[in-house]
Amino acid sequence: NDLEVHLTQREFDLLQYLLQKKGKVCERIEIIQQVWDIYFDYDTRIIDVYINALRKKLDLGKQENHIQTIRGIGYIVKD
């Protein structure tokens, strides 16, 4: 719709990455490497914080989340 959503740069980068991989499961380690540019053993729970922020900003109270969690693996964006 016509609502404007304000995202931080990191939120935007994360959303852009997930949309580029739409329909494919993105593993946490892959996300941290590609979006955060971190290539060492790192706690990937920070991704969960950003995913939750994106869901709140983008879903705007809708029943269905377009960014779905794949438990123990990562995330997927679906239509």
One Martini backbone bead per residue (centre of mass of N, CA, C, O) as a GRO file, in nm:
protein
   79
    1ASN     BB    1   0.102   0.031  -0.008
    2ASP     BB    2   0.129   0.391   0.091
    3LEU     BB    3   0.324   0.330   0.312
    4GLU     BB    4   0.579   0.452   0.507
    5VAL     BB    5   0.901   0.305   0.575
    6HIS     BB    6   1.138   0.304   0.834
    7LEU     BB    7   1.482   0.223   0.790
    8THR     BB    8   1.756   0.099   0.853
    9GLN     BB    9   2.032   0.006   0.698
   10ARG     BB   10   2.031  -0.288   0.804
   11GLU     BB   11   1.738  -0.352   0.743
   12PHE     BB   12   1.760  -0.303   0.442
   13ASP     BB   13   1.984  -0.510   0.380
   14LEU     BB   14   1.827  -0.754   0.483
   15LEU     BB   15   1.579  -0.730   0.302
   16GLN     BB   16   1.727  -0.737   0.034
   17TYR     BB   17   1.851  -1.015   0.069
   18LEU     BB   18   1.588  -1.176   0.109
   19LEU     BB   19   1.462  -1.090  -0.168
   20GLN     BB   20   1.687  -1.216  -0.346
   21LYS     BB   21   1.604  -1.510  -0.190
   22LYS     BB   22   1.332  -1.572  -0.271
   23GLY     BB   23   1.222  -1.898  -0.167
   24LYS     BB   24   1.481  -1.920   0.011
   25VAL     BB   25   1.687  -2.041   0.239
   26CYS     BB   26   1.840  -1.851   0.503
   27GLU     BB   27   2.112  -1.871   0.669
   28ARG     BB   28   2.256  -1.726   0.933
   29ILE     BB   29   2.553  -1.736   0.836
   30GLU     BB   30   2.494  -1.607   0.562
   31ILE     BB   31   2.379  -1.341   0.666
   32ILE     BB   32   2.622  -1.246   0.837
   33GLN     BB   33   2.815  -1.239   0.595
   34GLN     BB   34   2.647  -1.055   0.386
   35VAL     BB   35   2.540  -0.817   0.583
   36TRP     BB   36   2.784  -0.793   0.811
   37ASP     BB   37   3.071  -0.900   0.728
   38ILE     BB   38   3.111  -1.187   0.887
   39TYR     BB   39   3.394  -1.447   0.914
   40PHE     BB   40   3.316  -1.560   1.208
   41ASP     BB   41   3.253  -1.665   1.510
   42TYR     BB   42   2.909  -1.578   1.563
   43ASP     BB   43   2.639  -1.438   1.704
   44THR     BB   44   2.316  -1.476   1.534
   45ARG     BB   45   2.087  -1.333   1.716
   46ILE     BB   46   2.079  -1.050   1.584
   47ILE     BB   47   1.894  -1.129   1.355
   48ASP     BB   48   1.634  -1.161   1.521
   49VAL     BB   49   1.606  -0.864   1.592
   50TYR     BB   50   1.579  -0.762   1.296
   51ILE     BB   51   1.340  -0.935   1.211
   52ASN     BB   52   1.140  -0.823   1.420
   53ALA     BB   53   1.153  -0.532   1.320
   54LEU     BB   54   1.054  -0.588   1.034
   55ARG     BB   55   0.784  -0.713   1.104
   56LYS     BB   56   0.668  -0.466   1.248
   57LYS     BB   57   0.703  -0.265   1.002
   58LEU     BB   58   0.565  -0.450   0.761
   59ASP     BB   59   0.300  -0.602   0.874
   60LEU     BB   60   0.102  -0.423   1.037
   61GLY     BB   61  -0.084  -0.663   1.184
   62LYS     BB   62  -0.070  -0.905   1.031
   63GLN     BB   63  -0.116  -1.243   1.036
   64GLU     BB   64   0.107  -1.281   0.816
   65ASN     BB   65   0.428  -1.372   0.764
   66HIS     BB   66   0.678  -1.317   0.519
   67ILE     BB   67   0.884  -1.381   0.744
   68GLN     BB   68   1.016  -1.695   0.792
   69THR     BB   69   1.085  -1.942   1.017
   70ILE     BB   70   1.360  -2.177   1.031
   71ARG     BB   71   1.420  -2.385   1.253
   72GLY     BB   72   1.772  -2.387   1.305
   73ILE     BB   73   1.850  -2.205   1.033
   74GLY     BB   74   1.632  -1.952   0.943
   75TYR     BB   75   1.507  -1.781   0.649
   76ILE     BB   76   1.196  -1.686   0.467
   77VAL     BB   77   1.056  -1.555   0.169
   78LYS     BB   78   0.717  -1.494   0.096
   79ASP     BB   79   0.416  -1.412  -0.064
   0.00000   0.00000   0.00000
